[in-house]
Amino acid sequence: MVILIYLFVLLWEEAHGWGFKNGIFHNSIWLEQAAGVYHREARSGKYKLTYAEAKAVCEYEGGHLATYKQLEAARKIGFHICAAGWMAKGRVGYPIVKPGTNCGFGKTGIIDYGVRLNRSERWDAYCYNPHAKECGGVFTDPKQIFKSPGFPNEYDDNQICYWHIRLKYGQRIHLSFLDFDLEDDPACLADYVEIYDSYDDVHGFVGSLSILLQQRNVMTLKFLSDASVTAGGFQIKYVAVDSLSKSSQGKNT
C-alpha cells in the first residue's frame, strides 16, 4: 500500500508538471526556460506554419529556429513534445523522452522527418531563444513581487521572459500590476505581457489585466519585447488567497 501511494504521488506531480492539449504534451515552462528551446503553434492551431512562417515566429520573439543539436540538448534534460515542428535549415521533427505507442513510434530521441524539400508544408515550430535564460522564474511562495529585466531602468530589446506561479492546492492567485509601462501599441504586437491559466503559454490564455483574481493555483506570465523601442517596464505582485475563506483576500492584499 505504501508503495502504491508513493507511485501515485509521483504520477500526480508529473501530471501537474506537464500540460496536455489536443493529444500533445507541453513541458513545464521552467524546463523550456532552462533549455532555451520551446515549442510554438500558430495562433490558428496545430500544424499551420510553413517554414517561412515558423522562422518568422521565432525571429519575432527574439530567437531563431532551433537546430537539431539544440533540440537534442533540450531533450536530454527532459524536453518532450509529441508534435512535429520546423527546425533550422528546413528540418522537421520532435523530441521524445518517454517512448509511447502513439507518439514517437515507441522510440526515444529526436523523431526526425529530415530536411523537407517542400517548404510550404505546414508543421509547428521549435524555437531557440538565448535570452530566455536571462529572466523569469518559478515561484511557490505565498506572495512575491517580480519585475521586468532591469526595472526601474528600461528593459532591453528582444527579451522573452516567463514567470510560473504554483501555489498550494486550494489556494488562488491574486495578481496586481504595481507599475506598468510598455511600448505603446494598441494591437499588443510589439511589447506585451500575457497571462495564462496553465503551466505554459500554449493554452489557457486569460488576457492582459491590471488586477486579476485567479480561480486556480497555477499561472504563467510571458513578457516579450521586440527589436525596437523600450520603456520603463513593470512590477507585478501576487498573493495567495485561500479559496475557502472570502475574508482572506482582504487580509493579503
Disulfide bonds with the S-S distance in Angstrom:
Cys58-Cys127 1.97
Cys82-Cys103 1.95
Cys135-Cys161 1.83
